[in-house]
């Protein structure tokens, strides 16, 4: 019969088509850690390195990345978002998959999503879906409180990623009426209100805003300024209290550089002090510095030179959410 004689030819064509399909797509298996967030090389399998927090491979030509997927290419670290570059990187360029939206990442294994132009996915050991409604609180000054846009955008991103229920919310206690630590309406009071009203497992916090605005520091400003030291001791006490209460993670968001030169000088002196406090915190603390992302973008700040425009709020939320994903916080 004719179809019997044609059978070997059909099988051969099917085999060729199968081979071409395999050659054109990613050859990495579903267990690969390519483009996963990571904390060390030990977090990456398959010979990948942890470069600036991402499992990837060093490269000099895009052809070296093709086996990782048809859309993988070799890109310089400087082309990535400011918060995803690092000065001690072992390579100047790495394999990446660029994206305009989540759909551009779906062909890759592990369900990565688009993070500001690049496909990223949670670390393999990230246990997601363990937080309940109201477990995340937002604390801080007018940078969060003036419009509430950063909190709203964080909630949108969390819902989009399945990390927050459709009707669930973060509890936002931030206020533009806030005093330095020790005042009648400081961050410690905000946290106490949050704790009294429900369990706090994750806190997203801005620290130091009132201190850079209200402190009187001698020129040139340095770490010995009494107002800045008050912020440091207050931050240490707050983080200790959170640890005692069983808070699991803190995202400590550092303000972008203010336009005013005197405010900027105080923040420049305070920022490394608060970063050190976060690094030595008794509760797991991740420091997120918005300054590199906001640098050179006057459109991200209102005319007051302090608080974000709607565009700036969206950018700030994207940086904060990226850090939360990188460190598996509230996923």
MOZIPE-V217683 format. One record per residue. N is the residue number from 0. PHI is phi in degrees with one decimal (999 if undefined). Layout:
{{N/PHI} {N/PHI}}
//
This chain:
{{0/999} {1/-63.2} {2/-69.5} {3/-69.6} {4/-64.3} {5/-82.1} {6/-57.1} {7/-59.9} {8/-66.0} {9/-63.0} {10/-64.7} {11/-64.7} {12/-63.4} {13/-64.4} {14/-65.1} {15/-62.0} {16/-61.6} {17/-63.9} {18/-63.2} {19/-63.3} {20/-62.2} {21/-66.8} {22/-70.1} {23/-85.2} {24/-105.4} {25/-62.5} {26/-100.2} {27/-80.4} {28/-81.9} {29/-67.1} {30/-85.8} {31/-63.1} {32/-101.4} {33/-54.7} {34/71.0} {35/-78.9} {36/-65.7} {37/-151.5} {38/-112.6} {39/-161.5} {40/-58.6} {41/-66.3} {42/-84.3} {43/-114.2} {44/-103.6} {45/66.1} {46/82.5} {47/-77.2} {48/-108.3} {49/-90.9} {50/-110.5} {51/53.2} {52/86.2} {53/-130.8} {54/-74.4} {55/-158.6} {56/-130.5} {57/-67.9} {58/-156.1} {59/-128.8} {60/-134.3} {61/-63.6} {62/-62.1} {63/-73.8} {64/-103.5} {65/-61.1} {66/-68.4} {67/-85.9} {68/151.3} {69/-59.8} {70/-98.0} {71/-73.8} {72/-144.7} {73/-92.6} {74/-130.1} {75/-67.8} {76/-57.8} {77/-65.5} {78/-84.3} {79/-87.3} {80/-55.6} {81/-56.0} {82/-79.0} {83/-108.7} {84/-104.7} {85/-153.9} {86/-74.9} {87/-103.4} {88/-64.1} {89/-76.0} {90/-141.0} {91/-89.1} {92/-145.8} {93/-139.6} {94/-74.8} {95/-140.5} {96/-122.9} {97/-77.2} {98/-152.1} {99/-105.3} {100/-165.4} {101/-57.9} {102/-60.4} {103/-70.7} {104/-104.4} {105/-66.7} {106/-74.4} {107/-84.2} {108/-71.7} {109/87.0} {110/54.4} {111/-70.2} {112/-122.8} {113/-83.5} {114/-116.1} {115/51.1} {116/102.7} {117/-139.6} {118/-71.5} {119/-141.3} {120/-140.4} {121/-62.6} {122/-60.2} {123/-63.3} {124/-99.2} {125/-79.2} {126/-88.3} {127/-95.3} {128/77.1} {129/-104.3} {130/-100.0} {131/-102.9} {132/-61.1} {133/87.4} {134/-73.3} {135/-103.1} {136/-120.3} {137/-115.6} {138/-128.4} {139/155.6} {140/-103.7} {141/-64.7} {142/-59.0} {143/-88.6} {144/-83.7} {145/-54.2} {146/-116.8} {147/72.3} {148/-68.5} {149/-65.7} {150/-61.0} {151/-60.4} {152/-71.0} {153/-61.0} {154/-63.4} {155/-61.9} {156/-63.3} {157/-65.4} {158/-65.7} {159/-60.6} {160/-93.0} {161/77.8} {162/-96.3} {163/-147.9} {164/-63.4} {165/-55.0} {166/-105.9} {167/-83.6} {168/-143.0} {169/-81.6} {170/-90.6} {171/-102.8} {172/-109.3} {173/-63.9} {174/-152.7} {175/-80.4} {176/-101.0} {177/-131.2} {178/-108.3} {179/-60.2} {180/-53.6} {181/99.6} {182/-80.7} {183/-77.8} {184/-145.3} {185/-102.4} {186/-61.6} {187/-61.4} {188/-67.6} {189/-57.6} {190/-64.1} {191/-60.0} {192/-63.5} {193/-62.6} {194/-64.7} {195/-68.3} {196/-97.2} {197/163.3} {198/-61.2} {199/-115.4} {200/-108.0} {201/-136.4} {202/-123.4} {203/-105.9} {204/-132.9} {205/-107.8} {206/-122.4} {207/105.2} {208/-56.6} {209/-61.3} {210/-72.2} {211/-73.4} {212/-84.1} {213/-108.3} {214/-72.3} {215/-109.1} {216/-110.9} {217/-66.1} {218/-91.3} {219/-73.6} {220/-69.0} {221/-143.9} {222/-67.1} {223/-81.5} {224/-55.5} {225/-60.0} {226/-64.0} {227/-72.4} {228/-64.9} {229/-63.2} {230/-64.9} {231/-64.9} {232/-65.1} {233/-65.6} {234/-64.4} {235/-60.6} {236/-65.7} {237/-63.6} {238/-65.9} {239/-64.3} {240/-62.6} {241/-61.4} {242/-62.1} {243/-61.9} {244/-86.0} {245/88.6} {246/-60.2} {247/-90.1} {248/-148.9} {249/-126.8} {250/-104.8} {251/-95.5} {252/-95.0} {253/-89.6} {254/-59.4} {255/-68.5} {256/-63.4} {257/-68.0} {258/-72.9} {259/-62.8} {260/-64.8} {261/-70.1} {262/-63.3} {263/-61.9} {264/-63.6} {265/-68.1} {266/-64.8} {267/-60.6} {268/-77.5} {269/-80.8} {270/-53.2} {271/-65.1} {272/-66.7} {273/-68.9} {274/-62.8} {275/-67.2} {276/-60.6} {277/-62.5} {278/-62.7} {279/-99.9} {280/-66.7} {281/-74.9} {282/-110.6} {283/-58.1} {284/-129.2} {285/-121.2} {286/-90.1} {287/-118.7} {288/-98.1} {289/-82.5} {290/-57.0} {291/-61.1} {292/-72.1} {293/-83.3} {294/-58.3} {295/78.7} {296/-121.4} {297/-60.4} {298/-69.9} {299/-83.8} {300/-118.5} {301/-67.1} {302/-56.8} {303/-71.6} {304/71.5} {305/-126.3} {306/-103.3} {307/-79.3} {308/-72.9} {309/-62.3} {310/-66.8} {311/-63.6} {312/-63.5} {313/-64.4} {314/-66.0} {315/-60.8} {316/-61.8} {317/-63.6} {318/-66.6} {319/-64.1} {320/-64.3} {321/-59.8} {322/-64.3} {323/-64.1} {324/-68.6} {325/-56.8} {326/-102.0} {327/54.9} {328/-111.8} {329/56.9} {330/-99.1}}
//
